[in-house]
Amino acid sequence: MDKWTYTILDIIFFAPLIIPVLIYRKLILKRWKFILASGLFGFLFFIIDLPATKWGAWQFDYSKTLGPIFGKSVIEELIWTILVCMTVALMIEIFINKSMKEKTIKALKWILGIINKHNIPYQISGGFAAKLYGSSRELNDIDIDIPEESFGLILEEVRPFITYGPDHYVDGKWDNLLMTLKYFDQEIDISGAYKMRISTLKRNDWYYLDNNLNNTNEINYQGMKLKVISPEKLLRYKKELDGDHQLTDIKAIEEYIKIETSSK
């Protein structure tokens, strides 16, 4: 076969790679630095491979493969080395992302099963609520707000998973009743809804959050009907918090509110 026949065959062989790129384009945009760094690794590997092969450090019989020498061109082979490394990185990210999502779903079903069994009103808030409204950042924990007097109803069932509290928690930003759980590596923060205070962005004043557990948004997620803090209330307190990840949440929530407003 001539050069162009090899080229066409390799294009056909690698063409299916476009499918995961299209399916996981949001994940690629979120983790592009890691994927790009993996491509750089492929480039460095290729540079090292050239003198190593020349010196006889290793030999590879390409005649017994499907033809990875794309068109038998050094430049084209370099391109495919980088592409393969980036594809492997994407596959790793897909696996990790799926594992983290499954962990979150498992923990969510567990804790909401307990809360609903006792007919406790609740709302999902924090970073997970922001994700439900479209934020693309990685999830750290699940924040759930319940009435302060309801902590005792679930205490015995969650006790084996408690890492903090329940106790009055105060730092420079928050003042509330808090209990932290760790359910199979997924952290869950249970907060008292009605006595929760937050400091302003400049940290020169405090105010109570206007939580109303009887007035929440219902969002379907993985077969579950979740009660979620309203985007307006979430946006208000997100603007009092520090960090670039908060800016990501704020942008997503504002876009969600804009779309919802325009559709009415």
C-alpha positions in Angstrom: 0.0 0.0 0.0 1.2 3.5 -0.7 1.4 6.5 1.6 -2.1 7.8 0.9 -3.7 4.4 1.4 -2.2 4.2 4.9 -3.4 7.7 5.5 -7.0 6.9 4.6 -7.0 3.7 6.6 -5.7 5.4 9.7 -8.3 8.2 9.4 -11.0 5.5 9.2 -9.4 3.7 12.2 -9.2 6.8 14.4 -12.5 8.5 13.2 -14.6 6.9 16.0 -12.6 9.0 18.6 -14.8 12.0 17.6 -17.8 10.3 19.3 -16.6 10.5 22.9 -15.3 14.1 22.1 -18.9 15.1 21.2 -20.5 13.2 24.0 -18.2 14.5 26.7 -17.5 18.0 25.3 -18.5 19.6 28.6 -16.1 17.4 30.5 -13.4 18.3 28.0 -14.0 22.0 28.5 -13.9 21.6 32.3 -10.7 19.5 32.3 -8.9 20.8 29.2 -5.7 21.6 31.1 -5.2 18.0 32.1 -6.1 16.7 28.7 -3.7 19.3 27.1 -0.9 18.3 29.5 -1.4 14.7 28.5 -0.9 15.8 24.9 2.3 17.5 25.9 3.4 14.2 27.5 2.8 12.5 24.2 4.9 15.1 22.5 7.8 14.6 25.0 7.5 10.8 24.7 7.8 11.1 20.9 10.9 13.4 21.2 12.5 10.8 23.5 11.5 7.9 21.3 13.4 9.2 18.3 17.0 9.0 19.7 16.1 6.0 21.9 15.0 4.0 18.8 18.1 5.2 16.9 20.4 4.1 19.7 18.6 0.7 19.8 17.1 1.2 23.2 14.0 -0.5 22.0 12.7 -1.8 18.7 9.1 -1.9 17.6 7.9 -3.9 14.6 5.2 -1.8 13.1 4.5 -4.4 10.4 2.7 -6.5 13.1 0.3 -3.7 14.1 -2.8 -2.1 12.5 -0.5 0.6 11.0 0.1 3.3 13.6 2.6 5.0 11.4 0.1 7.4 9.9 1.1 7.8 6.3 4.7 6.8 7.3 5.4 10.4 8.1 7.3 11.6 11.2 5.1 14.7 11.6 1.9 12.7 11.2 3.1 10.0 13.7 3.8 12.8 16.1 0.2 14.1 15.7 -1.2 10.7 16.4 1.0 10.1 19.5 -0.3 13.4 21.0 -3.9 12.5 20.0 -3.7 9.0 21.6 -2.3 10.4 24.9 -5.1 13.0 25.0 -7.7 10.4 24.3 -6.4 8.2 27.1 -6.5 11.2 29.4 -10.1 11.8 28.4 -11.0 8.2 29.1 -9.5 8.5 32.6 -11.5 11.7 33.2 -14.7 9.9 32.0 -14.1 7.1 34.4 -13.3 9.4 37.4 -16.3 11.6 36.6 -18.6 8.6 36.5 -17.2 7.2 39.8 -17.7 10.6 41.5 -21.2 10.9 40.2 -22.2 7.4 41.3 -20.7 8.2 44.8 -22.8 11.4 45.0 -26.0 9.6 43.9 -25.5 6.8 46.4 -25.0 9.3 49.3 -27.9 11.4 48.2 -30.3 8.5 48.1 -29.1 7.3 51.5 -29.5 10.6 53.4 -32.7 11.7 51.7 -34.2 8.3 52.4 -33.6 8.9 56.1 -34.9 12.5 55.9 -38.0 11.6 54.0 -38.7 8.6 56.3 -39.1 11.1 59.1 -41.1 13.6 57.0 -38.5 16.3 57.6 -38.7 19.4 55.3 -35.4 20.1 53.7 -33.6 21.9 50.9 -30.5 21.2 49.0 -28.2 24.3 48.9 -24.5 25.1 48.3 -22.4 23.8 45.5 -24.7 20.9 44.7 -27.7 23.2 44.3 -25.5 25.3 42.0 -24.7 22.2 39.9 -28.4 21.5 39.6 -28.7 25.0 38.2 -26.0 24.4 35.7 -22.6 25.0 37.4 -19.8 23.0 35.8 -17.3 23.0 38.7 -16.4 19.8 40.6 -18.6 18.9 43.6 -17.0 18.9 47.0 -19.9 18.1 49.3 -23.7 17.9 49.5 -25.3 20.7 51.6 -28.7 20.0 53.0 -30.7 22.4 55.3 -33.3 21.0 57.8 -35.0 22.5 60.8 -32.8 22.6 63.9 -35.3 20.6 66.0 -35.1 17.8 63.4 -31.5 16.9 64.0 -32.5 14.5 66.8 -34.8 12.5 64.5 -32.0 11.4 62.3 -29.1 11.4 64.7 -29.0 7.7 65.6 -29.2 6.5 62.0 -26.4 8.7 60.8 -24.2 8.5 63.9 -21.7 5.9 62.4 -20.9 8.4 59.6 -20.5 11.6 61.7 -17.2 13.4 61.4 -18.4 16.6 63.1 -21.2 17.7 65.4 -24.0 18.2 65.6 -22.7 21.4 67.2 -22.9 25.1 66.9 -20.4 26.0 64.2 -18.9 29.5 63.8 -16.1 30.8 61.6 -15.5 34.0 59.7 -18.3 33.3 57.3 -20.9 31.0 58.8 -22.8 30.8 62.1 -25.1 27.8 62.3 -25.9 24.4 63.7 -23.9 21.9 61.7 -23.4 18.2 61.4 -20.9 16.7 58.8 -21.2 13.1 57.6 -18.9 11.1 55.4 -20.8 8.4 53.5 -18.4 6.2 51.4 -16.1 9.1 50.7 -18.9 11.6 50.0 -19.1 14.4 52.4 -22.5 15.7 53.5 -23.1 18.9 55.5 -26.4 19.0 57.4 -27.2 22.6 58.5 -29.9 24.1 60.6 -32.1 26.2 58.3 -33.8 28.8 60.4 -31.0 30.0 62.7 -28.3 30.1 60.0 -26.4 33.4 59.7 -23.8 34.5 57.1 -21.4 37.4 57.1 -21.3 39.9 54.3 -18.5 39.7 51.6 -16.5 42.4 53.5 -17.1 40.5 56.7 -18.3 43.6 58.5 -21.9 42.4 59.3 -24.1 39.4 59.7 -27.6 38.5 58.6 -30.0 35.5 58.8 -30.6 33.6 55.6 -34.3 33.8 54.5 -34.8 30.1 54.3 -38.3 28.7 53.8 -38.3 24.9 53.5 -41.9 25.0 52.4 -41.1 27.1 49.4 -38.4 25.3 47.4 -37.8 24.3 43.8 -38.4 20.7 42.8 -35.8 19.4 40.4 -35.6 15.9 38.9 -32.2 14.4 39.2 -31.3 10.7 38.4 -34.8 9.6 39.1 -35.1 11.6 42.3 -37.4 14.6 43.0 -35.1 17.0 44.9 -36.2 20.0 46.9 -33.7 22.7 46.1 -33.2 26.3 47.4 -34.5 28.9 45.0 -31.9 30.2 42.5 -32.5 33.8 43.7 -31.8 32.9 47.4 -28.8 30.8 46.4 -27.4 33.6 44.3 -27.8 36.1 47.1 -25.6 34.2 49.5 -23.2 33.0 46.9 -22.3 36.6 46.2 -21.2 36.9 49.9 -18.6 34.1 49.5 -15.0 34.2 48.4 -13.2 32.1 45.7 -13.1 31.6 42.0 -15.4 28.5 42.3 -18.1 30.8 43.7 -17.8 33.0 40.5 -18.4 29.8 38.4 -21.5 29.1 40.5 -22.8 32.7 40.3 -22.4 32.8 36.5 -24.4 29.5 36.1 -27.1 30.6 38.5 -27.5 34.0 36.8 -27.8 32.3 33.4 -30.4 29.9 34.8 -32.5 32.8 36.2 -32.2 34.6 32.9 -33.4 31.6 30.9 -36.3 31.0 33.4 -37.3 34.6 33.3 -37.3 34.8 29.5 -39.4 31.6 29.2 -42.3 33.0 31.4 
